[in-house]
Amino acid sequence: MCLRLALPDGTTHVCEVQLNVSSVLEAKDRAHVHYEKVRSALPEACRGTDADPDALEAFIMQRLSTSARDGVVELLERKSAGLFMYARLLEQTFEAHAAAGEAIDFDAVAHLPAGLGEMFEANFARAFPGGGGAGDEAWDQCHRVVELVVAAKEPLPVALVGRVLGWGAEERETVLGALSLLFPVREGRLHVLHKSVVDWLLGRAHGEPFSVDSRGGAVRLWRRCVAALGGGA
């Protein structure tokens, strides 16, 4: 804190008063020993090179004094490539870790997927641990819904999706829960978190994990509409 004091001659003086935790002061004293070792070794390490020992010392001290949070932010900025959608997915990923009681440390952040494509793949893999291919029962149950959403030109009513696929109440809750991160339900309709999710899905080669057939989804919607118009609903 800064205090303003009146000196005996009437001059106003501002001084700084520090309040410290004793354990922090002890840690600083222990760290200072290592700082002095680094400082004394730098001139010798730089001898015969173009490196400036003072500039190198300033750089090292700046890096050492940078908080871990700054390092994490810098790392995440590189991974996100400036995409706000990555930040939104990252927030939800951290929320899922926290809900599961899992710790989030720098090592966990360092191993996060980079870019939206890797982030989408990681989220699908988390939702469908079976791999998203042939034999993955959970994905087999959900991919038909994804195909309908991808084929539709606007958010689909959940009730319509249920009629097209013949859902029961239990299956409906299971599927919507598995897809909730990237295909949230709002006002009774299935939405896509972002258009890039659809682009990523449609970019998957046939037979790849989590590949979808938008044409198949369009055909199922068409048949349902024809049935409804013909009075077969």
C-alpha positions as CSV (number, residue, x, y, z in Angstrom):
1,M,0.0,0.0,0.0
2,C,1.1,3.6,-0.5
3,L,0.9,6.1,2.4
4,R,1.1,9.9,2.2
5,L,3.1,11.3,5.2
6,A,3.7,14.8,6.3
7,L,7.4,15.3,7.2
8,P,8.5,17.7,10.0
9,D,9.5,20.4,7.5
10,G,5.9,20.3,6.0
11,T,6.9,18.3,2.9
12,T,4.5,15.6,1.8
13,H,6.2,12.3,1.2
14,V,4.6,9.1,-0.3
15,C,6.0,5.8,0.8
16,E,5.2,2.2,0.1
17,V,4.4,-0.3,2.8
18,Q,4.5,-4.0,2.0
19,L,2.6,-6.7,3.9
20,N,4.1,-10.1,3.4
21,V,3.3,-13.7,4.3
22,S,6.2,-15.2,6.2
23,S,6.2,-18.4,4.1
24,V,6.4,-16.4,0.9
25,L,9.4,-14.4,2.2
26,E,11.1,-17.7,3.1
27,A,10.4,-19.0,-0.4
28,K,11.8,-15.9,-2.0
29,D,15.0,-16.2,0.1
30,R,15.4,-19.8,-1.1
31,A,14.8,-18.9,-4.7
32,H,17.3,-16.0,-4.5
33,V,20.2,-18.5,-4.0
34,H,19.4,-20.1,-7.4
35,Y,19.0,-16.6,-9.0
36,E,22.5,-15.7,-7.8
37,K,23.9,-18.9,-9.3
38,V,22.3,-18.2,-12.6
39,R,23.5,-14.6,-12.6
40,S,27.1,-15.6,-11.8
41,A,27.1,-18.4,-14.5
42,L,25.7,-16.3,-17.4
43,P,28.9,-14.3,-18.3
44,E,30.8,-17.5,-18.6
45,A,28.0,-19.2,-20.6
46,C,27.9,-16.3,-23.0
47,R,31.7,-16.0,-23.5
48,G,32.6,-16.5,-27.1
49,T,29.1,-15.9,-28.4
50,D,27.1,-12.9,-29.5
51,A,24.7,-13.2,-26.5
52,D,24.5,-10.3,-24.2
53,P,24.6,-11.6,-20.6
54,D,22.5,-8.7,-19.3
55,A,19.9,-9.1,-22.0
56,L,19.8,-12.9,-21.4
57,E,19.5,-12.4,-17.6
58,A,16.6,-10.0,-18.2
59,F,14.9,-12.5,-20.5
60,I,15.3,-15.4,-18.0
61,M,14.0,-13.3,-15.1
62,Q,11.0,-12.2,-17.2
63,R,10.2,-15.8,-18.0
64,L,10.6,-16.9,-14.4
65,S,8.4,-14.1,-13.1
66,T,5.7,-14.8,-15.6
67,S,2.8,-16.5,-13.9
68,A,1.7,-20.0,-14.8
69,R,-1.6,-18.6,-15.8
70,D,0.1,-16.4,-18.4
71,G,1.8,-19.5,-19.8
72,V,-1.4,-21.4,-20.0
73,V,-3.1,-18.5,-21.8
74,E,-0.3,-18.2,-24.3
75,L,-0.5,-22.0,-25.0
76,L,-4.2,-21.9,-25.5
77,E,-4.0,-18.9,-27.8
78,R,-1.7,-20.9,-30.0
79,K,-4.0,-24.0,-30.0
80,S,-7.1,-22.0,-30.7
81,A,-5.6,-20.2,-33.7
82,G,-7.7,-17.2,-32.9
83,L,-11.1,-19.1,-33.1
84,F,-13.6,-18.0,-30.5
85,M,-15.5,-21.3,-31.0
86,Y,-12.5,-23.2,-29.7
87,A,-12.6,-21.1,-26.5
88,R,-16.3,-22.0,-26.1
89,L,-15.7,-25.7,-26.6
90,L,-12.7,-25.4,-24.2
91,E,-14.9,-23.9,-21.5
92,Q,-17.3,-26.8,-21.8
93,T,-14.5,-29.3,-21.8
94,F,-13.1,-27.8,-18.5
95,E,-16.6,-27.8,-17.0
96,A,-16.9,-31.5,-17.9
97,H,-13.5,-32.2,-16.2
98,A,-14.6,-30.2,-13.1
99,A,-17.9,-32.1,-12.9
100,A,-16.1,-35.4,-13.0
101,G,-13.8,-34.2,-10.2
102,E,-10.7,-34.3,-12.5
103,A,-7.8,-31.9,-11.9
104,I,-6.8,-29.5,-14.6
105,D,-3.0,-28.8,-14.7
106,F,-0.6,-27.4,-17.2
107,D,0.2,-30.9,-18.5
108,A,-3.5,-31.5,-19.2
109,V,-3.7,-28.2,-21.0
110,A,-0.6,-29.0,-23.1
111,H,-2.2,-32.2,-24.3
112,L,-5.5,-30.5,-25.4
113,P,-6.4,-30.8,-29.1
114,A,-5.3,-28.0,-31.4
115,G,-7.8,-26.3,-33.7
116,L,-11.5,-27.0,-34.2
117,G,-11.0,-30.2,-36.1
118,E,-9.1,-31.9,-33.3
119,M,-11.5,-30.4,-30.7
120,F,-14.5,-31.8,-32.5
121,E,-12.8,-35.2,-32.8
122,A,-11.9,-35.2,-29.2
123,N,-15.5,-34.3,-28.2
124,F,-17.0,-37.0,-30.4
125,A,-14.5,-39.5,-29.0
126,R,-15.4,-38.6,-25.5
127,A,-19.1,-39.0,-26.2
128,F,-18.6,-42.2,-28.1
129,P,-15.7,-44.2,-26.6
130,G,-16.5,-47.1,-28.9
131,G,-14.7,-45.3,-31.7
132,G,-17.6,-44.0,-33.9
133,G,-17.3,-46.8,-36.4
134,A,-18.9,-50.2,-37.1
135,G,-19.8,-52.0,-33.9
136,D,-20.1,-48.8,-31.8
137,E,-23.6,-49.2,-30.5
138,A,-23.8,-45.7,-29.0
139,W,-22.8,-44.1,-32.3
140,D,-25.0,-46.4,-34.3
141,Q,-27.9,-45.1,-32.2
142,C,-27.0,-41.5,-32.6
143,H,-25.5,-41.1,-36.1
144,R,-29.0,-41.3,-37.7
145,V,-30.0,-38.2,-35.7
146,V,-26.8,-36.4,-36.8
147,E,-27.6,-37.2,-40.4
148,L,-31.0,-35.7,-40.1
149,V,-29.6,-32.5,-38.5
150,V,-26.9,-32.2,-41.2
151,A,-29.4,-32.7,-44.0
152,A,-32.0,-30.2,-42.7
153,K,-32.0,-26.6,-43.7
154,E,-33.1,-25.4,-40.3
155,P,-33.2,-26.7,-36.7
156,L,-35.4,-29.7,-36.5
157,P,-38.1,-30.1,-33.9
158,V,-37.2,-32.9,-31.5
159,A,-40.7,-34.3,-31.8
160,L,-40.2,-34.7,-35.6
161,V,-36.9,-36.4,-35.2
162,G,-38.5,-38.8,-32.8
163,R,-41.3,-39.6,-35.3
164,V,-38.9,-40.1,-38.2
165,L,-36.7,-42.5,-36.2
166,G,-39.4,-44.1,-34.0
167,W,-37.9,-43.1,-30.7
168,G,-39.0,-44.4,-27.4
169,A,-38.7,-42.1,-24.3
170,E,-35.6,-43.8,-23.0
171,E,-33.8,-43.8,-26.4
172,R,-34.7,-40.1,-26.8
173,E,-33.0,-39.1,-23.6
174,T,-30.0,-41.2,-24.2
175,V,-29.4,-39.8,-27.7
176,L,-30.0,-36.2,-26.8
177,G,-27.7,-36.5,-23.8
178,A,-24.9,-38.0,-25.9
179,L,-25.2,-35.2,-28.5
180,S,-25.9,-32.3,-26.2
181,L,-22.4,-30.7,-26.5
182,L,-22.4,-30.1,-30.2
183,F,-26.1,-30.5,-31.0
184,P,-27.9,-28.7,-28.1
185,V,-31.7,-28.6,-27.8
186,R,-33.2,-25.1,-27.6
187,E,-36.9,-24.4,-27.6
188,G,-37.7,-27.9,-28.6
189,R,-35.4,-28.0,-31.6
190,L,-32.1,-29.6,-32.4
191,H,-29.5,-27.0,-33.2
192,V,-25.9,-27.2,-34.3
193,L,-23.4,-25.5,-32.0
194,H,-21.6,-24.0,-35.1
195,K,-21.6,-24.5,-38.8
196,S,-18.0,-25.7,-38.6
197,V,-19.3,-28.9,-36.9
198,V,-21.3,-29.8,-40.0
199,D,-18.4,-28.9,-42.3
200,W,-16.1,-31.2,-40.2
201,L,-18.6,-34.1,-40.3
202,L,-19.2,-33.8,-44.1
203,G,-15.4,-33.7,-44.6
204,R,-15.0,-37.1,-43.1
205,A,-14.4,-39.8,-45.8
206,H,-16.9,-42.6,-46.0
207,G,-16.0,-45.3,-43.5
208,E,-14.0,-42.9,-41.3
209,P,-15.0,-42.7,-37.6
210,F,-18.0,-40.4,-37.2
211,S,-18.6,-40.1,-40.9
212,V,-22.2,-39.3,-41.8
213,D,-24.4,-39.7,-44.9
214,S,-26.3,-36.5,-45.3
215,R,-28.2,-37.9,-48.3
216,G,-29.5,-40.7,-46.2
217,G,-30.8,-38.1,-43.7
218,A,-32.4,-36.1,-46.5
219,V,-34.2,-39.3,-47.8
220,R,-35.6,-40.1,-44.4
221,L,-36.9,-36.6,-44.0
222,W,-38.4,-36.6,-47.5
223,R,-40.2,-39.9,-46.8
224,R,-41.6,-38.5,-43.6
225,C,-42.9,-35.4,-45.3
226,V,-44.4,-37.4,-48.1
227,A,-46.2,-39.6,-45.6
228,A,-47.5,-36.5,-43.8
229,L,-48.8,-34.9,-46.9
230,G,-50.4,-38.1,-48.0
231,G,-52.2,-38.4,-44.7
232,G,-50.0,-41.3,-43.5
233,A,-48.7,-39.4,-40.5
